[in-house]
Amino acid sequence: ELVQQVVANHYQIELAAMRSHERSRDITLPRQIAMYLARELTNLSLPDIARNFGGRDHTTVLHACKKVESIQERDLSLRTSIMHIRELIQA
């Protein structure tokens, strides 16, 4: 929940959008980042994370994590944003 709140605030989207099935890029990327950070910063299993994001499948979480890792490798601004969000969550 905290991860979702911090990411939603950072990207200025509604918290409910994290759990919605909307697929617009404005919602999808922040949701994927939140899934990635939930996996990195919690001990929750993939199915548990998926349930917290609107009842998605665990493979959706796995895909999100791989995608965010891939984008971070080539996008410095995204990497910086994720580092900032991670610091806010851990503070």
N, C-alpha and C positions, 0 to 999 in steps of 0.2 A: 504494500500500500504506500509506504513512504517513497519507494523508488518511483512508483507511478506518479505520485503527487509532485515530486521534485522535477521529473522530466516534463510533466504537463505544464508546470509553471514556467520552466525554462523555454519551452516552445510555444507558450501562450495558447494552449488548447484546453478544452474542458477535460476534467479527470474522467468523465464518462466515456470520452472518445477512446481512452485506452482499452476499454472493455467492449467497445462497439465493433461491428463488423464492417465499418466504413473502410474503403480501400484507397482513399485519396492520398496522394503523396504527403500532404501536410499532416496527415494523421499516421500513415504507415511508418514512416521513418522514426518519428518519436516513439511509437509503440515498439518497434524493433529495438531501439536503443534501450528502452525500459526493460524489455525481455533480456537483453544482453547483460545489463547491469544487475538485474535480479539474479541471473545465473552466476555472475561473478561475485556478488556481494552477499548472497544468502546461501543457506544450505538446502534450499528447496529443490526438490526433484523437478525434472522437466515437466511431468504431468501436473505437478502442483503449481508451477509457474503458469502453465497453459490454462489451468482452471481459473487462476486469478486474472487472466486477460480475456474474460468472456467465454470461457469454456472451449478454448481452442485445443487443437491436437498438440501433443508434445513435439511432433515433427515440425510444427510451425515455429516453436521456440528454437529448436535446433537450427532451422533455416535462418531465423532472425539473427542468431548469434554468429553464424558463419558469414552472413551478409555484412553485419556491422564490422566484424573483424577485417573483412576484405576491403570495405570502404575506408576504414581507418588507415590502412596501409598506404593509400594514395591521396587521402584528403586530410591535410594538416588541420584545417579549421574544424572538421568534425572531430578529429582526435582531441583537439584542444577543448572543444565543447564537452566531450565525454569526460575528460579529466576534471573539468570544472564541476560537472554534475556529480561525479563520484565524490569529490571533496565536500560538496554540500550535503550529500547523503551521509557521509562518514563523520561529519562535524557534530 
